[in-house]
Amino acid sequence: MTASESNGSYREQLRAPLSWYLISILFGLGLGIIFLVVGPWQALAGLVGGSALSAWVVFSYGRITIRLADGSLHAGPAVLPLSALGEARALDAEQARALRTQDADPRAYLLLRSYVRTAVRVEVVDPRDPHPYLYLSSRHPQRLAATIAGATAGANAAAR
């Protein structure tokens, strides 16, 4: 993760934990055992192929970027201009759990990763956007919230 609050840029790469990749190897091992009935080469192919396929799935799902640059917030596939963003609030583990369970709004945009316990809640002030807020999983929620607050304040001041 790199961050630079002075110029309003931020980048955080969320990655799946190592334990998920170990589970991928166990999946491949199980597939290898299943194919052992057919033959040893097929078992080896099941082990290697199953491990590689499940590791690719973990890598694809587990790698997502939150980026604040060029006057926009990029959160996974979502891109919002800074003018559409309101207050950004850092959430600790308990607040984040509450916001993704009993306090959740079904219209909210959730960039949720189960392996990250803390998050940032960003209000969406654009009336054309159907999402009332963004829930962004983040390992550095205070830094992300501060960077968003500084960037939106700068964008709003420049727009006046």
C-alpha positions as a printed Julia matrix, in Angstrom:
160×3 Matrix{Float64}:
   0.0     0.0     0.0
   1.24    3.43   -0.84
  -0.37    6.61    0.32
   0.35   10.28   -0.1
  -2.15   12.52    1.63
  -0.33   15.69    0.58
  -1.36   15.44   -3.06
  -4.64   13.6    -2.43
  -3.57   10.28   -3.92
  -3.99    6.91   -2.27
  -3.58    3.3    -3.31
  -4.33    0.18   -1.32
  -4.13   -3.34   -2.69
  -6.22   -5.86   -0.77
  -4.91   -9.4    -1.09
  -6.22  -12.71    0.2
  -4.34  -14.12    3.19
  -1.76  -16.87    2.78
  -4.04  -19.39    4.5
  -6.43  -19.21    1.54
  -3.64  -20.36   -0.77
  -2.84  -23.23    1.59
  -6.49  -24.26    1.35
  -6.04  -24.26   -2.44
  -3.26  -26.81   -2.07
  -5.53  -28.94    0.12
  -8.23  -28.73   -2.54
  -5.73  -29.95   -5.14
  -4.62  -32.73   -2.79
  -8.22  -33.87   -2.42
  -8.69  -33.84   -6.17
  -5.48  -35.82   -6.58
  -6.75  -38.45   -4.14
 -10.01  -38.71   -6.08
  -8.14  -39.24   -9.36
  -5.79  -41.79   -7.77
  -8.43  -44.42   -8.55
  -7.85  -43.81  -12.26
  -4.06  -43.82  -12.11
  -0.99  -42.1   -10.68
  -0.52  -39.69  -13.6
  -4.14  -38.66  -13.41
  -3.75  -38.17   -9.66
  -0.76  -35.92  -10.26
  -2.71  -33.98  -12.88
  -5.6   -33.59  -10.42
  -3.23  -32.38   -7.71
  -1.46  -29.85   -9.9
  -4.52  -28.77  -11.88
  -6.79  -28.52   -8.84
  -4.23  -26.56   -6.85
  -3.51  -24.2    -9.74
  -7.18  -23.62  -10.54
  -8.21  -22.96   -6.96
  -5.16  -20.7    -6.39
  -6.14  -18.72   -9.48
  -9.69  -18.32   -8.11
  -8.31  -17.11   -4.76
  -5.92  -14.73   -6.52
  -8.66  -13.32   -8.77
 -11.15  -12.79   -5.95
  -8.65  -11.81   -3.3
  -6.85   -9.06   -5.2
  -8.65   -5.74   -5.45
  -7.47   -2.15   -5.47
  -8.82    0.98   -3.83
  -7.3     4.03   -5.49
  -7.84    7.76   -5.18
  -6.3     9.59   -8.13
  -7.11   11.95  -11.0
 -10.12   13.4    -9.2
 -11.85   10.04   -8.78
 -12.23    7.22   -6.3
 -11.64    3.82   -7.87
 -12.96    1.05   -5.63
 -12.75   -2.21   -7.51
 -14.92   -1.8   -10.62
 -16.68    1.32   -9.25
 -15.39    4.76  -10.24
 -16.87    7.88   -8.66
 -15.78   11.5    -9.11
 -14.78   13.31   -5.93
 -17.73   15.68   -6.4
 -20.09   12.74   -5.77
 -18.52   11.89   -2.42
 -19.5    13.25    0.98
 -18.25   12.45    4.46
 -15.8     9.58    4.85
 -15.75    7.83    8.22
 -13.27    5.19    9.37
 -14.88    2.15   10.99
 -13.28   -0.13   13.54
 -13.95   -3.88   13.48
 -17.18   -3.68   15.52
 -18.62   -0.74   13.59
 -17.72   -2.4    10.29
 -19.4    -5.65   11.35
 -22.55   -3.78   12.34
 -22.65   -1.86    9.06
 -22.33   -4.99    6.95
 -24.96   -6.91    8.97
 -27.88   -5.42   10.92
 -27.26   -1.74   10.01
 -26.67   -2.36    6.29
 -28.65   -0.58    3.61
 -29.43   -2.96    0.72
 -28.83   -0.14   -1.77
 -25.25    0.49   -0.59
 -22.22   -0.39   -2.68
 -20.12   -2.9    -0.73
 -16.5    -3.55   -1.56
 -16.45   -6.24    1.07
 -13.6    -8.59    1.74
 -14.16  -11.01    4.61
 -10.46  -11.17    5.44
 -10.33   -7.4     6.22
 -12.15   -6.46    9.42
 -11.98   -2.66    9.25
 -13.59   -0.4     6.67
 -14.51    3.1     5.56
 -18.04    4.4     5.02
 -18.22    7.1     2.34
 -21.44    9.05    1.81
 -22.56    9.45   -1.81
 -24.07   12.91   -2.37
 -24.83   12.6    -6.08
 -28.65   12.43   -6.39
 -28.35   10.39   -9.61
 -26.42    7.63   -7.86
 -28.71    4.99   -6.3
 -26.17    4.1    -3.6
 -26.51    6.03   -0.33
 -22.96    5.16    0.7
 -19.91    3.08   -0.15
 -18.62    0.45    2.25
 -14.94   -0.07    1.48
 -12.96   -2.76    3.29
  -9.58   -1.28    4.18
  -6.6    -2.29    6.28
  -5.85    1.42    6.84
  -9.28    3.02    7.33
  -8.1     6.18    9.13
  -5.61    6.96    6.37
  -8.14    6.27    3.6
 -10.87    8.36    5.29
  -8.46   11.26    5.86
  -7.27   11.15    2.25
 -10.84   11.1     0.91
 -11.82   13.97    3.22
  -8.84   16.04    2.1
  -9.37   15.28   -1.58
 -13.11   16.04   -1.52
 -12.48   19.29    0.37
  -9.9    20.27   -2.24
 -12.22   19.31   -5.11
 -15.13   21.25   -3.6
 -12.92   24.32   -3.04
 -11.67   24.16   -6.63
 -15.23   23.86   -7.95
 -16.29   27.12   -6.26
